[in-house]
Amino acid sequence: MTNSNNLTNTSERLFRRLALLTVITIYLLIVAGGIVRSTGSGMGCPDWPKCFGSWVPPTTSSQLPPNYAEIYGAKLKGEVVFNAAKTWTEYINRLAGAFSGLLVFATLLASIRFLKTDRAIFYGSLVAFVLIGVNGWLGAKVVSTELATYMVTLHMLLAIIVVFALLYVMVRSNAEAYSSISSQIPTTAINNVLYWVIGLSTIQVVFGTQVREAMDEVIVRMGEAGRMYWIERLGLPFYIHRSFSIVVFGVHLLLIYRLRKYSKLDAKLSTWATILAIAVAVEILTGILLSYLSVPAFAQPIHLTVAIVMLGAQFVILLMINAQTFLKNKSANALSYSH
């Protein structure tokens, strides 16, 4: 029995590490997507799944057909001079997406063993696998619609849901480790703040996508030469996003203050509270850099990714302090299977 328990514990630890690796990879994919957008490389490969009709992108214009400007000119939006940096930036983003898909599939395969003890872990992994497949299809649509703003936004939001699904199965597979947290913490009081934080943060991310869409329009009109005037041309979406950040910052301070009172009860809760605090600080800092330093390209993917890190940390904390709920569900699933 002891050997069996040790084998089970080892298997669950490996599953959690795989799920965590997959989450980290998807975050890196979000960074890559942010770099693609901030550098204007979205149409670096004007076709999909190939790039300029080849599985290996060209490095010089001499590797392209002589009439490539006529073939791809419309999709390249007039930027028909071949740019190897933009092409490979987009292509590496696609490779990162494919690798993420393989890791999500590996997580799904590893979750099959939980069908006997906790089917929710398998179904959560299945949801992540299906959604990342749909997101891959959306990636093709982003190219075919020539970077339609609603497609780019939907592509990003679906990636967030995939992250949440993977975080859910990762935490749930170790729910027993958090059972003592919810028994010692006034979960109702923290939950009330957490729901507000998650809701307001999600709204802020949506506002951020609207700002980015407005930014795309400004860039088309003014070009790189007008970078110093981009912010002042963004209009109402930017001012709403900037002002609303004060509200989001305030509720985060309240949440972090309450978490700090109880984080000494559990090292994992302390770790995630620290991650959230750091993410909030970096998000505010990059927001200031974007606003007052003429939208530096390096800050854009950081600002986007850290916003998703914040949402992920909030979600994990919510799962952790409500672990007893998951344990009850887990026990019920196991009992149902045994009958």
C-alpha positions, 0 to 999 in steps of 0.5 A: 500500500505504501509503495502504491501511495508513493507511486501515486504521489510521484505521478501527481507531482510529475503531472503538476510539473508538466501542467506548470511547464505548459502554463509557463510555455503559454505565457511565453507564447503570449510574450511572443504574440506581444512582440509580434504585435509591437514590432508590426510583424503580424503579416511577416508571413502573409500565408498560413500554415506556410510562410511565403509558400515555404515551410522554412521562411526565407532569409533574403528576398532572393529566395522569394519568387520574382513576382512576390510583391504581386502575389502577396502585396495586398496582404502585406498592406503595401509593405512589399520590401521583404523584412527578414526580421519581421518574417522570422519573428512571426514564424517563431511565434507560430513555432512556439504555438505549435510547441505549446499545443504539443505540451497541452496534448501531453498534459491531456494524456497525463491526465487520463490516470485521474479518470479513476479518482478525479474526472474534473482534472481530465475534463479540465485538461481536455478543455485546454486541449480543445481550446488551444486547437481552436486558438490555432485555427483562430491564428490562421484566421488572424492572418487570413483576415489581415489582422482584423482587430476583433480576431486578434483580441479573441485570439488573446482572450482564448489563450487566457482561458487556456491558461485558466484551465491548466491552472485549475487542473494543476491546483486541483491535482494537489488540492489536499495540500491546501485543505488547511488554508481554507480552514484557517482563513476567513474565506468569505471576506477574502473571496468578496475582495477576490471576486472584485479584483478578478472582475475589475482586472478582466474589465481592465484587460478588455479596455486594454485591448480597445486601447491597442485597437485604437493604437493600430489605427493611429499607427496606420495613420501616422506611421513610426515617424509620429510615435511621440504623438500616438498617445495623445491621438488615442482618445477616450479608450486610453483615458478610460484605461488609464483612469480605471487603473487607479481603481484596479490598483486600489482593490489589489492593495486591499487584497494583498493587505488581507492576504499578507495577514494570513500568508504566514499560514502557508508558504504556497499562499505567501508565494502566490501573494508575492507573485501577485504583488510583483505583477501589480508593481510591474504592470503599473511601471510598464503602464507609466513607461508606455504612457510617458515614453512614447510607447516603447516597443519593449514595454508592450509585450511585458505590459500585456503578459504581466496583466495575464500573470496577474489574472492567473495569480488571482485565479490560483489564490481563489482556488487555493483558499477554497480548496475544501470545495474542490476536495469535496468534489474530488471525494464525490467523484472517487466515491461515484467511480467506486460504486 
